[in-house]
Every structure is written in structure tokens, then in C-alpha cells.
Amino acid sequence: MDDIVKFVKIVDSHYPDEIYVNKNLTKLVKKIIVVDSETEDIKNSAELYNGRYLTYSQNKEECEIEFSKILTILDNNLGDIYTIKNKKLYGNSKPWKENKIQEMKTEGLIYVVYHLEDEKKTVSLYLSFTLTKESGFLPDIDVFSPVIYLYEIQLTPEVRNNGLGTKLIAGYLKDCLVDVHENIHKDIIGIELTVFSDNTNAIRFYETIGMKLTPDSPNDKTINYGHRIKTRSQNSSKKGSSSDKPTSLSVVKKPDYYLYYLPL
């Protein structure tokens, strides 16, 4: 059985079909979307294509509708940041949404979507991730280690502050990680993700649940601009005092993003 089929089944088994949030016990219902290949044998796997999951090769129109809903949430949450960093991230001048939609259709991506039971099936939160291999965890940079790479986790304001982020990553996705270790890749490292360096709330959350910088993550750099003696207006002490000594001028320059991972 292809790894993607095994992985989808693992994901399905660890994420509950329904979750309840807030004091009103609002019910959210799970939907799984798989960006699969139209050329590989997994297309004909009865275990994957049994109607339980939306697959891009078989349900393209419905998947496009779901991607549109997802993109709206992402725009509301991080649209301003993507607009600023788009060119650096994607290496072109296309609108960030155009680049993002293309990225969202990356083969192997799995989406776990939770929506309301209303007429529009309004999406309240989603995660997208893939089972892949990344370098940078071991001293030899040419060594690629299996990871679950978390592309996105986004929640609407209505369902935030209910502990869902911790459950979705440190709970359900971590359980998937353990299951993958036991049944697919014995050498899997952990759950990896990219986070914008100025998204301080997200960074704080990731560190709270035990995530740490990967060995090859971009890091802050301290730039030293030399020394100067304080000006008269900045120094009210008498001339010749110890406070007239040159002071160091330095700033901390942050990269565009960091790489974090949750170890197995």
C-alpha cells in the first residue's frame, strides 16, 4: 500500500469526526481533502477512494470550493503579511493569493477541515500538512529525514481561545506522528513548520507546546554599527565622567521566517 494511503488512514483515525467548542458547544464536523496524483496507482485504491475523503483527482470542483473558503480564512488572518513577503517567499511578482492557491495544490498535501453544520458548511478551522523528507536535522546536510511538514494551521476568531491549537498539533497530529513512526517510517524526526518571524503570537504558542528551532533554521543576527560617545543632550553628567565612554550601537535583524519542529 502506498505511503499516502497509509498516512491518510492514520490522520483519519486520530482526528475526531466531530469536535465541540466554546460555551455553546458549537459542533464542528471533519472533512479530509487529499491532493493526490492523477498518474499514480493510488488513484485506484479502494481504501482511499471510497467516498469518505475528497480527492483532488476525483472531486476537483468541490475541492476548489473548499480551497476558496480556506484562502479566505488565511487572508483574514495573515493576508497583510503575505502581501509584504510575497516576492521573497515565492520569487515572483504574482499576487500572493495566486501563488498560495498553486501551493495549496501541492501533491501529497492533506487537509483536515472542520466546518459548521450550516447551509454553507462554513469552515471554522483547518490544517494542511504532508508526509515528506527534510534535511538540516543531522550534521550531514545531505541526509534527508522523514517529517510531517505542517503547511498551515488557521482558526477563525470565533473558535480561538478554546485550546484547539494545542489539541490539533500537540494532541492529534502528535498522535499521527507516533503512528507513522510505528507503521511507516521508523526514523521520522517530528512535526516541522515555517512561521513568519514577526508572527510573535504564533511563535509563543509553538514554543509553549514544546516546539523548538530546527538546527538549520534562519536565526536572528546582531549587527554591530561600531561605537560612539553619547551626545551632550543624551548625557547630563559632567564631562570626563565614566558615562562619557563610547557606547556600542547594535540592532537585531530578524530573518523573514523561522523553522520550528516538535520532536518525536
PADRENVEX-607793 format. One line per 4 residues: their letters; for each residue y, x negated, z negated of C-alpha. Coordinates in Angstrom, 1 decimal. Example, Ala and Ser with C-alpha at 12.3 -4.5 7.8 and 13.67 -1.06 7.14 Angstrom:
AS	-4.5/-12.3/-7.8  -1.1/-13.7/-7.1
***
This chain:
MDDI	0.0/0.0/0.0  3.4/-1.3/0.9  5.6/-2.5/-2.0  8.3/0.0/-1.2
VKFV	5.9/2.9/-1.6  4.7/1.5/-5.0  8.2/0.9/-6.1  9.4/4.5/-5.2
KIVD	6.5/5.9/-7.2  7.4/3.7/-10.1  11.0/4.8/-10.0  10.0/8.5/-9.8
SHYP	7.7/8.2/-12.8  10.3/6.6/-15.1  13.4/8.7/-14.2  13.1/12.2/-15.6
DEIY	13.3/15.2/-13.3  16.0/16.7/-15.5  18.5/15.3/-17.9  20.9/17.2/-20.2
VNKN	24.4/16.0/-21.0  27.4/17.0/-23.2  27.6/19.6/-25.9  27.0/22.4/-23.4
LTKL	23.6/20.8/-22.5  24.5/20.8/-18.8  21.4/20.3/-16.8  21.3/17.6/-14.1
VKKI	18.4/17.6/-11.6  17.0/14.5/-10.0  16.8/13.7/-6.3  15.4/10.5/-4.8
IVVD	16.6/9.1/-1.5  14.8/6.2/0.3  16.4/4.2/3.1  13.2/3.4/4.9
SETE	12.2/1.8/8.2  11.5/3.8/11.3  9.4/1.0/12.7  7.0/0.0/9.9
DIKN	3.8/1.7/8.9  5.2/3.1/5.7  6.7/5.8/7.8  3.3/7.5/8.0
SAEL	2.4/7.1/4.3  1.4/10.5/3.0  2.2/9.3/-0.5  5.9/8.7/0.3
YNGR	6.5/11.3/3.0  5.2/14.3/1.1  8.5/16.2/0.8  9.2/15.0/-2.7
YLTY	11.7/12.4/-1.5  14.4/12.3/1.1  13.8/9.5/3.5  16.4/8.4/6.0
SQNK	14.0/8.3/8.9  12.8/11.9/8.3  15.8/13.6/6.7  18.8/11.8/8.3
EECE	21.2/14.8/8.3  20.5/15.7/4.7  20.8/12.0/3.7  24.2/11.7/5.4
IEFS	25.4/14.7/3.4  24.3/13.1/0.2  25.9/9.8/1.1  29.2/11.6/1.7
KILT	29.0/13.1/-1.8  28.2/9.7/-3.2  31.0/8.0/-1.4  33.5/10.5/-2.9
ILDN	32.5/9.5/-6.4  32.8/5.8/-5.6  36.2/6.4/-4.0  37.4/8.2/-7.1
NLGD	36.1/5.5/-9.4  36.7/2.3/-7.5  38.5/3.1/-4.3  41.6/1.2/-5.2
IYTI	39.7/-2.0/-6.0  37.6/-1.7/-2.8  40.8/-1.3/-0.8  42.2/-4.5/-2.2
KNKK	39.0/-6.6/-2.0  37.5/-5.1/1.2  38.3/-8.0/3.5  36.9/-10.6/1.2
LYGN	33.8/-8.6/0.4  32.8/-7.7/3.9  34.6/-10.3/6.0  36.3/-7.9/8.4
SKPW	39.3/-5.6/8.6  37.5/-2.3/8.9  38.3/0.4/6.3  36.2/-0.2/3.2
KENK	34.5/3.2/3.4  33.2/2.3/6.9  31.8/-0.9/5.5  30.4/0.8/2.5
IQEM	28.6/3.5/4.5  26.9/0.8/6.5  25.9/-1.0/3.4  24.6/2.3/1.9
KTEG	22.0/2.5/4.7  20.5/-0.9/4.0  16.8/-0.8/4.5  14.9/-0.7/1.2
LIYV	17.7/0.9/-0.9  16.6/3.7/-3.3  19.0/6.2/-4.6  18.4/8.1/-7.8
VYHL	20.8/11.0/-7.7  21.4/13.7/-10.4  23.2/16.9/-9.4  24.2/20.2/-10.9
EDEK	22.2/23.3/-10.1  25.2/24.9/-8.4  25.5/26.2/-4.9  26.8/22.8/-3.6
KTVS	24.4/20.8/-5.7  27.4/18.8/-6.9  26.4/15.1/-7.6  27.3/14.1/-11.1
LYLS	25.9/10.5/-11.1  23.8/8.2/-9.0  22.3/4.7/-9.0  21.3/2.7/-5.9
FTLT	19.0/-0.3/-6.1  16.4/-2.2/-4.2  13.4/-4.5/-5.0  14.3/-7.8/-3.4
KESG	14.4/-11.6/-4.0  17.4/-13.6/-5.0  18.0/-17.4/-5.6  20.0/-19.0/-8.3
FLPD	17.8/-18.4/-11.3  15.9/-21.6/-11.2  17.1/-25.2/-10.8  15.9/-25.4/-7.2
IDVF	18.3/-23.2/-5.3  15.8/-22.7/-2.5  13.5/-20.8/-4.9  13.8/-17.0/-4.5
SPVI	12.7/-14.9/-7.4  12.0/-11.1/-7.3  14.6/-8.9/-8.9  15.7/-5.3/-9.0
YLYE	19.1/-5.5/-7.5  21.4/-2.7/-8.7  24.0/-2.0/-6.0  25.8/0.8/-7.7
IQLT	25.8/3.0/-10.8  28.6/5.6/-10.8  29.2/8.6/-13.0  31.8/11.4/-12.7
PEVR	34.3/11.7/-15.6  32.6/15.0/-16.6  29.4/13.3/-17.7  30.7/10.0/-19.1
NNGL	30.6/9.0/-22.7  27.2/10.6/-23.3  25.2/7.4/-23.5  23.9/8.0/-20.0
GTKL	24.7/4.5/-18.7  22.6/2.9/-21.3  19.7/5.2/-20.6  19.9/4.8/-16.9
IAGY	19.9/1.0/-16.9  18.6/-0.3/-20.3  16.1/2.6/-20.6  14.7/4.0/-17.3
LKDC	15.5/1.1/-15.0  14.3/-1.4/-17.5  11.0/0.6/-17.7  10.8/0.3/-14.0
LVDV	11.2/-3.4/-14.3  8.4/-3.7/-16.7  6.2/-1.6/-14.5  7.0/-3.8/-11.4
HENI	6.1/-6.8/-13.5  2.7/-5.3/-14.3  1.9/-3.9/-10.9  3.8/-5.6/-8.1
HKDI	5.5/-8.9/-9.0  4.3/-10.9/-12.0  7.2/-13.3/-11.5  10.1/-10.8/-11.4
IGIE	13.2/-12.1/-13.2  15.1/-9.0/-14.2  17.8/-6.5/-13.0  20.7/-8.1/-11.2
LTVF	24.1/-6.7/-10.2  27.5/-7.6/-9.0  30.6/-6.5/-10.9  34.3/-6.9/-10.0
SDNT	35.9/-9.4/-12.3  38.8/-7.1/-13.1  36.5/-4.2/-14.0  36.6/-5.0/-17.7
NAIR	35.1/-1.7/-18.9  32.0/-2.2/-16.8  31.7/-5.9/-17.9  32.0/-4.9/-21.5
FYET	29.3/-2.2/-21.0  26.9/-4.6/-19.2  27.2/-7.2/-21.9  26.7/-4.5/-24.6
IGMK	23.3/-3.6/-23.1  22.2/-7.3/-23.1  23.2/-8.4/-19.6  24.4/-12.0/-19.1
LTPD	25.8/-14.1/-16.3  23.3/-15.4/-13.8  23.1/-19.2/-13.6  24.8/-19.2/-10.2
SPND	27.4/-16.6/-10.9  31.0/-17.4/-10.0  32.9/-18.3/-13.1  36.5/-18.4/-14.4
KTIN	38.3/-21.6/-13.6  41.1/-23.1/-15.7  43.8/-24.6/-13.6  46.0/-27.2/-15.3
YGHR	49.5/-27.5/-13.9  50.4/-30.5/-16.0  52.8/-30.8/-18.9  56.4/-30.0/-19.7
IKTR	58.8/-30.2/-22.6  60.0/-26.9/-23.9  63.5/-25.9/-22.8  66.3/-25.5/-25.3
SQNS	66.1/-21.7/-25.1  62.4/-21.8/-25.9  62.7/-24.3/-28.8  65.2/-23.7/-31.6
SKKG	64.0/-26.7/-33.6  66.0/-29.9/-33.9  65.9/-32.5/-31.2  63.3/-35.1/-31.8
SSSD	61.0/-32.9/-33.9  57.3/-32.7/-33.2  57.8/-29.4/-31.4  59.5/-31.4/-28.6
KPTS	56.2/-32.8/-27.5  55.1/-31.8/-23.9  53.1/-28.6/-23.8  50.2/-28.0/-21.4
LSVV	50.6/-25.5/-18.6  47.3/-23.8/-17.5  46.1/-20.5/-16.2  42.7/-19.0/-16.0
KKPD	41.7/-17.9/-12.4  39.0/-15.3/-12.2  36.7/-15.0/-9.2  36.5/-11.7/-7.2
YYLY	33.2/-10.9/-8.9  30.6/-11.9/-11.4  26.8/-11.8/-11.1  25.0/-10.3/-14.2
YLPL	21.4/-9.8/-14.9  19.2/-8.1/-17.5  16.2/-10.3/-18.2  12.7/-9.0/-18.3
***
